[in-house]
Every structure is written in structure tokens, then in C-alpha cells.
């Protein structure tokens, strides 16, 4: 019975982590990008400004199962327009 309680505890931790990450993607990502100041090069003549509200996340190229079988990282790419 102890094993099942432990198993349910792990499942709850995974769902908490997953929900937290989804909330970060929906609300926190834009805020974090906007909090990033502009990037200046040493000579101060070049400046990079991030447009956080226009970011785009692409779907992963592979499936979770295939990544597990091949030892790859399950990932997606994020694009943030800059000026």
C-alpha cells in the first residue's frame, strides 16, 4: 500500500509541475521577456529590442515516445521578433 501512496504522490508532483509550466507559458513568459532590457553592443551603436507579445512557439518535430526511444530531448522552438 505504501508503494501506491508514493506513486500517487509522484503523479501529483508531475501534474503540479506541468500546470505551473503551462501557466508560465500563458502569463509569465511575456512578462519575463518584457522585463529584459534592450541589448546594447560595446560601441553603443547597435541596440536589440524584443517584441515579446509577438512571440511564437512551434510544435515539436518529434513525438514524446520517439524521443524516449531514441534518447533525444523533447523540445520546441520559440521565436521572438527583434528590432
N, C-alpha and C positions, 0 to 999 in steps of 0.2 A: 504493500500500500504506500510505503514511503516513496518508492520509485515513481508512482503515478502522481503524487503530490509534487515531486521535484519536476516531473515532465510538464505539468500544467504551469508551474512557476516559470519555467523557461519559455513556454509558449506566450505567457503574458508579457514577459520582458521583450520578446520579439515584436509583439503587436504594439507595445508602447513605443519601442524604437521606430517602428515603421510609421506609426501615426505622427510621431514627433518630426520625422524627416519630411513627411508629406506636408505638414503644417509649415515647416521651414521653407519648402519649395513654394508654397502658395503665398506666404506672407513675409517671411524673413529674408528671402533671397534678394528681393528688390531693395529692401531697406539696407542690407549689408553692402550691396553694390553702390547704392547712392551715398553711403557713408564713406566710401573710398574717395579720397581726394583725387583731383586730377594728377596725372603723372607728368613730371617735367624732366627733360633731359638736362645734362650738366650745363649746357650753354644757354639754357632757358629760352631757346628759340622754338622748341618743339613741345607741344602740350597735347596730351591724350585725355579726352573727356568720354566717360562711359554713359551710354543711354540705357539705363537699367530697365526701364519699362518696356523696352522693345526686345528683351532677350527671347531666345528660342532654344528649347531643349528638343533634341532629336531622339527618336526611338532607338533603342539599342539595335545593333546589327545582328546580334545573336540571341538565342533563347537562353533562359536560365539553365535548362537541362544540358544543353550543348556546352555551355561554359563550365559546368560542373564536370562533365565527362572529359573535356579537353584541357582543363586546368586554366582556362582563360578567365579574365576579370569581366564580370557583367557590368557594363558601363554604358553611359550615353554621353553625347557631346552637347555642350552648351555654347551658344554663340551670343555675344553681347556686342551690339554695334558701338563703334567708337568714332570720334571725330578728331 
